Amino acid sequence: MEQDKHKQYKMKGEQISLDELKSFLWGAATRLRGQIDAAGYKEYIFPLLFFKRISDVYDEQFEGFVCEGGIEYAGMQAEELAIRIPDGAHWKDVREVTENVGQRLVEAFIAIEQANPGEEADGRVIGGLDGIFGPKDGWTNKAKMPDHIITSLIEDFSRYNLSLASCPADEMGQAYEYLVGKFADDAGNTAQEFYTNRTVVTLMAEILQPQPDESIYDPTCGSGGMLVKCLDYLRKKGQPWQGVKVFGQEINALTSAIARMNLYLNGVEDFSIVREDTLAHPAFVDGSRLRKFDVVLANPPYSIKTWNREAFMNDRWGRNFLGTPPQGRADYAFFQHILASMNDKTGRCAILFPHGVLFRDEEQDIRANLIKTNVIECIIGLGPNLFYNSPMEACIIICNNNKPKEIEDQILMINAVNEVQRKNGESMLLPEHIQRITDVYRNKREIEGFSRIVSSSLLSEKNFNLNISLYAYCNQFNHETTISEDDAISIWKQSTLSTNTEFKSLFSLIIQ
């Protein structure tokens, strides 16, 4: 038994394949089935993954220092590591415990968090592990997580060495994203708060084209996937990404911790993730105004009703410059926060919204004011089922404070509703879909039934209705293709909305 306790499937330094890593991580998560709800998997698996990773990387770096100059030298150098692990708080220390394992694990988490404070610089706290392991009460609840379950999880993770040599940062990052997606699939609607379809995020990054040394901000960052994708864009282009400053805000404590783990596991150290309500308490400010960023991207929570509308009406940061949104829909509150957070010269954003923001009657005046600012560069309509457990169609709104002169007082509309692939119950944008959309966006091309450049005067004639199908109609039904019931319902809903919009427009002409 003692021999099995120290067994590893992989030799130290032997690289783990990505498929093997994914299989191992999901296998560990399934140990929790029947013990806790699937929505709670992330509360336990992510902290263990992070704990094992930083312990193995610490050992790898310490052994390197030993080879360079011996134990004493290694001890001194270890104090300067990006992540320090105090005595008694290493993975191996917790693995030796047989009773009250959850309590011992929590003690190790707290010790590591306290030993790694963030660095205060540039008016923000950079990095740091304070609170990174998330809520800790569940670990010490033996009715929920008895010792034998925690021990089994620890032994699962102990079978692999997760050092950088065995598991490079890019591979670890991909495995982490896979796990986030699997949790979203398994947990149902509860996962939508922290996961956005990564093929859609890839499209947003391709459109925004972040550059080295720029600042990137996500005001509702969830698990941090959008921020990571922006950095991936630079990595894939072979451009330096280490100088990019990363900022995020997230209201949920566990989800904000997951975002910070995600960035660390992807090799990012210069980041600031703050747990706070973005509308009530924006975290990044510069004196009496919001801090400005080069790139902003977000998937704000859709149409939330529980927010302080009265406070926003008299917002101290001046974010209601287009008007105050209705209580039942805070979408344009987030929209105005994002616009106010864009650098006056280089600022650009990509926001994922429900189609309703384009045409809802109660937001018409706000929409009119928005169009008059001439900041919207492009609106992309996406196909159905690109979001977990929802057939809803969404749109991406691209804004640019340095909008190209060729579309001054105009907006490019792209109807990409058919640019979607359904496979194994999952919808996605394929590389060719992303390529087609980005090509039209970058070249400002008009393609019949797919894209159109619409003037502000025409938008005014349409009562500032931004419903894409009014301007770039796309036949959504292909008789040679079998579609699902959900797809058919989604198409019917969109067609109904378009019809109602046209009737309203016609009626307004009749009564004039």
Solvent accessible surface area in square Angstrom, and as a share of the most:
residue,aa,sasa,rsa
1,M,191,0.85
2,E,110,0.49
3,Q,158,0.70
4,D,91,0.47
5,K,31,0.13
6,H,98,0.44
7,K,103,0.44
8,Q,72,0.32
9,Y,112,0.43
10,K,35,0.15
11,M,149,0.66
12,K,136,0.58
13,G,39,0.37
14,E,76,0.34
15,Q,99,0.44
16,I,1,0.00
17,S,60,0.39
18,L,44,0.22
19,D,109,0.56
20,E,55,0.25
21,L,0,0.00
22,K,50,0.21
23,S,78,0.50
24,F,23,0.10
25,L,0,0.00
26,W,37,0.13
27,G,37,0.36
28,A,2,0.01
29,A,0,0.00
30,T,40,0.23
31,R,103,0.37
32,L,0,0.00
33,R,127,0.46
34,G,87,0.84
35,Q,59,0.26
36,I,21,0.11
37,D,116,0.60
38,A,27,0.21
39,A,32,0.25
40,G,20,0.19
41,Y,3,0.01
42,K,18,0.08
43,E,34,0.15
44,Y,0,0.00
45,I,0,0.00
46,F,0,0.00
47,P,0,0.00
48,L,0,0.00
49,L,0,0.00
50,F,1,0.00
51,F,0,0.00
52,K,5,0.02
53,R,11,0.04
54,I,11,0.06
55,S,0,0.00
56,D,12,0.06
57,V,26,0.15
58,Y,39,0.15
59,D,35,0.18
60,E,50,0.23
61,Q,65,0.29
62,F,52,0.22
63,E,72,0.32
64,G,33,0.31
65,F,37,0.15
66,V,47,0.27
67,C,118,0.71
68,E,122,0.55
69,G,46,0.44
70,G,29,0.28
71,I,121,0.61
72,E,142,0.64
73,Y,67,0.25
74,A,0,0.00
75,G,31,0.30
76,M,116,0.52
77,Q,58,0.26
78,A,6,0.04
79,E,114,0.51
80,E,139,0.62
81,L,16,0.08
82,A,65,0.50
83,I,28,0.14
84,R,73,0.27
85,I,14,0.07
86,P,41,0.26
87,D,151,0.78
88,G,33,0.32
89,A,1,0.01
90,H,19,0.09
91,W,8,0.03
92,K,118,0.50
93,D,50,0.26
94,V,2,0.01
95,R,25,0.09
96,E,95,0.42
97,V,35,0.20
98,T,104,0.61
99,E,128,0.57
100,N,80,0.41
101,V,1,0.00
102,G,3,0.03
103,Q,82,0.37
104,R,59,0.21
105,L,0,0.00
106,V,13,0.08
107,E,80,0.36
108,A,1,0.00
109,F,0,0.00
110,I,70,0.35
111,A,32,0.25
112,I,0,0.00
113,E,15,0.07
114,Q,138,0.61
115,A,31,0.24
116,N,5,0.03
117,P,93,0.59
118,G,24,0.23
119,E,113,0.51
120,E,148,0.66
121,A,38,0.29
122,D,79,0.41
123,G,82,0.79
124,R,17,0.06
125,V,80,0.46
126,I,32,0.16
127,G,13,0.13
128,G,8,0.08
129,L,1,0.00
130,D,106,0.55
131,G,32,0.31
132,I,0,0.00
133,F,0,0.00
134,G,11,0.10
135,P,59,0.37
136,K,38,0.16
137,D,121,0.63
138,G,8,0.07
139,W,2,0.01
140,T,60,0.35
141,N,68,0.35
142,K,105,0.44
143,A,95,0.74
144,K,76,0.32
145,M,1,0.00
146,P,27,0.17
147,D,32,0.17
148,H,121,0.54
149,I,22,0.11
150,I,1,0.00
151,T,43,0.25
152,S,32,0.21
153,L,0,0.00
154,I,5,0.03
155,E,36,0.16
156,D,11,0.06
157,F,0,0.00
158,S,2,0.01
159,R,80,0.29
160,Y,17,0.06
161,N,15,0.08
162,L,0,0.00
163,S,5,0.03
164,L,76,0.38
165,A,57,0.44
166,S,0,0.00
167,C,0,0.00
168,P,43,0.27
169,A,28,0.22
170,D,84,0.44
171,E,19,0.09
172,M,0,0.00
173,G,3,0.03
174,Q,95,0.42
175,A,0,0.00
176,Y,0,0.00
177,E,27,0.12
178,Y,65,0.25
179,L,0,0.00
180,V,0,0.00
181,G,8,0.08
182,K,57,0.24
183,F,4,0.02
184,A,1,0.00
185,D,82,0.43
186,D,49,0.25
187,A,19,0.15
188,G,21,0.20
189,N,104,0.53
190,T,69,0.40
191,A,1,0.00
192,Q,77,0.34
193,E,93,0.42
194,F,8,0.03
195,Y,27,0.10
196,T,12,0.07
197,N,10,0.05
198,R,29,0.11
199,T,35,0.21
200,V,0,0.00
201,V,0,0.00
202,T,36,0.21
203,L,0,0.00
204,M,0,0.00
205,A,3,0.02
206,E,43,0.19
207,I,6,0.03
208,L,4,0.02
209,Q,65,0.29
210,P,0,0.00
211,Q,74,0.33
212,P,39,0.25
213,D,111,0.57
214,E,26,0.12
215,S,17,0.11
216,I,0,0.00
217,Y,4,0.01
218,D,1,0.01
219,P,1,0.01
220,T,26,0.15
221,C,7,0.04
222,G,5,0.05
223,S,1,0.01
224,G,0,0.00
225,G,2,0.02
226,M,7,0.03
227,L,0,0.00
228,V,4,0.03
229,K,42,0.18
230,C,0,0.00
231,L,1,0.01
232,D,30,0.16
233,Y,16,0.06
234,L,0,0.00
235,R,59,0.21
236,K,156,0.66
237,K,108,0.46
238,G,69,0.67
239,Q,64,0.28
240,P,89,0.56
241,W,45,0.16
242,Q,120,0.53
243,G,32,0.31
244,V,3,0.02
245,K,75,0.32
246,V,0,0.00
247,F,1,0.00
248,G,0,0.00
249,Q,0,0.00
250,E,13,0.06
251,I,108,0.55
252,N,55,0.28
253,A,32,0.25
254,L,21,0.10
255,T,0,0.00
256,S,7,0.05
257,A,2,0.02
258,I,0,0.00
259,A,0,0.00
260,R,28,0.10
261,M,0,0.00
262,N,0,0.00
263,L,0,0.00
264,Y,34,0.13
265,L,5,0.02
266,N,6,0.03
267,G,35,0.34
268,V,7,0.04
269,E,101,0.45
270,D,42,0.22
271,F,1,0.01
272,S,2,0.01
273,I,20,0.10
274,V,53,0.30
275,R,155,0.56
276,E,64,0.29
277,D,45,0.23
278,T,7,0.04
279,L,17,0.08
280,A,53,0.41
281,H,111,0.49
282,P,14,0.09
283,A,34,0.26
284,F,15,0.06
285,V,60,0.34
286,D,84,0.43
287,G,67,0.64
288,S,96,0.62
289,R,118,0.43
290,L,5,0.02
291,R,49,0.18
292,K,54,0.23
293,F,2,0.01
294,D,25,0.13
295,V,0,0.00
296,V,0,0.00
297,L,0,0.00
298,A,0,0.00
299,N,31,0.16
300,P,2,0.01
301,P,56,0.35
302,Y,62,0.23
303,S,23,0.15
304,I,51,0.26
305,K,134,0.57
306,T,130,0.76
307,W,28,0.10
308,N,93,0.48
309,R,72,0.26
310,E,128,0.57
311,A,54,0.42
312,F,6,0.02
313,M,83,0.37
314,N,116,0.60
315,D,21,0.11
316,R,188,0.69
317,W,39,0.14
318,G,42,0.40
319,R,3,0.01
320,N,40,0.20
321,F,106,0.44
322,L,7,0.03
323,G,26,0.25
324,T,31,0.18
325,P,0,0.00
326,P,33,0.21
327,Q,81,0.36
328,G,27,0.26
329,R,82,0.30
330,A,1,0.00
331,D,0,0.00
332,Y,1,0.00
333,A,0,0.00
334,F,10,0.04
335,F,1,0.00
336,Q,0,0.00
337,H,2,0.01
338,I,0,0.00
339,L,20,0.10
340,A,18,0.14
341,S,2,0.01
342,M,1,0.01
343,N,46,0.24
344,D,91,0.47
345,K,162,0.68
346,T,63,0.37
347,G,0,0.00
348,R,36,0.13
349,C,0,0.00
350,A,0,0.00
351,I,0,0.00
352,L,0,0.00
353,F,0,0.00
354,P,11,0.07
355,H,16,0.07
356,G,12,0.12
357,V,1,0.00
358,L,0,0.00
359,F,27,0.11
360,R,26,0.10
361,D,85,0.44
362,E,92,0.41
363,E,0,0.00
364,Q,63,0.28
365,D,112,0.58
366,I,10,0.05
367,R,4,0.01
368,A,11,0.08
369,N,60,0.31
370,L,0,0.00
371,I,8,0.04
372,K,142,0.60
373,T,65,0.38
374,N,32,0.16
375,V,15,0.08
376,I,2,0.01
377,E,3,0.01
378,C,0,0.00
379,I,0,0.00
380,I,0,0.00
381,G,2,0.02
382,L,0,0.00
383,G,0,0.00
384,P,11,0.07
385,N,16,0.08
386,L,2,0.01
387,F,21,0.09
388,Y,34,0.13
389,N,86,0.44
390,S,24,0.15
391,P,46,0.29
392,M,66,0.30
393,E,13,0.06
394,A,0,0.00
395,C,0,0.00
396,I,0,0.00
397,I,1,0.00
398,I,2,0.01
399,C,0,0.00
400,N,22,0.11
401,N,58,0.30
402,N,109,0.56
403,K,19,0.08
404,P,36,0.23
405,K,166,0.70
406,E,113,0.51
407,I,0,0.00
408,E,75,0.34
409,D,78,0.41
410,Q,51,0.22
411,I,6,0.03
412,L,0,0.00
413,M,0,0.00
414,I,0,0.00
415,N,9,0.05
416,A,0,0.00
417,V,8,0.05
418,N,73,0.38
419,E,19,0.08
420,V,38,0.22
421,Q,72,0.32
422,R,105,0.38
423,K,122,0.52
424,N,144,0.74
425,G,59,0.57
426,E,73,0.33
427,S,4,0.02
428,M,41,0.18
429,L,4,0.02
430,L,43,0.22
431,P,104,0.65
432,E,105,0.47
433,H,23,0.10
434,I,19,0.10
435,Q,112,0.50
436,R,96,0.35
437,I,0,0.00
438,T,4,0.02
439,D,43,0.22
440,V,1,0.00
441,Y,20,0.07
442,R,98,0.36
443,N,88,0.45
444,K,25,0.11
445,R,104,0.38
446,E,103,0.46
447,I,46,0.23
448,E,176,0.79
449,G,30,0.29
450,F,8,0.03
451,S,5,0.03
452,R,96,0.35
453,I,40,0.20
454,V,1,0.00
455,S,41,0.26
456,S,33,0.21
457,S,74,0.48
458,L,39,0.19
459,L,0,0.00
460,S,53,0.34
461,E,127,0.57
462,K,51,0.22
463,N,64,0.33
464,F,34,0.14
465,N,18,0.09
466,L,1,0.00
467,N,0,0.00
468,I,4,0.02
469,S,17,0.11
470,L,23,0.11
471,Y,11,0.04
472,A,4,0.03
473,Y,148,0.56
474,C,17,0.10
475,N,102,0.53
476,Q,34,0.15
477,F,87,0.36
478,N,81,0.42
479,H,165,0.73
480,E,164,0.73
481,T,68,0.40
482,T,135,0.79
483,I,55,0.28
484,S,49,0.32
485,E,134,0.60
486,D,69,0.36
487,D,19,0.10
488,A,43,0.33
489,I,68,0.34
490,S,6,0.04
491,I,29,0.15
492,W,160,0.56
493,K,105,0.45
494,Q,15,0.06
495,S,55,0.35
496,T,48,0.28
497,L,66,0.33
498,S,18,0.12
499,T,67,0.39
500,N,71,0.36
501,T,12,0.07
502,E,77,0.34
503,F,128,0.53
504,K,115,0.49
505,S,21,0.13
506,L,95,0.47
507,F,125,0.52
508,S,29,0.19
509,L,112,0.56
510,I,119,0.60
511,I,115,0.58
512,Q,173,0.77
